[in-house]
Amino acid sequence: MEHTQEYEPSSIYTKGFNEGYTIAKYMPDVAENLSDILGDSERAKGFQLGRQEYLMEMDKDKSLDIDLYPDWLKDDHTINKDDIEKEKDKEDYEPEL
């Protein structure tokens, strides 16, 4: 029987992970910049992975949300108001007597 050992991340790594996740949630630009400039410390690795985790969750949520929409809402159709106005004529605006 094989014995598996569970890995417990250090408190420094966990702190970095939580910071990366939180900053990515509330200040994504700052998180991206920090992720690029941080070194290779344990806290920096945690920060980068926390940021990545948040980004993956957001992508997953967006794809799940789109699946809930009916097909006619999934299509990328845009309505041009000028085209609608051209189709209307005087009868659409004046009541019949």
Buried (B, 14 or more C-beta within 10 A) or exposed (E): EEEEEEEEBEEBBBBBBEBBBBBBBEEBEEBBEBBEEBEEEBBBBBBBBBBBBBBEEEEEEEEEEEEEEEEEEEEEEEEEEEEEEEEEEEEEEEEEE
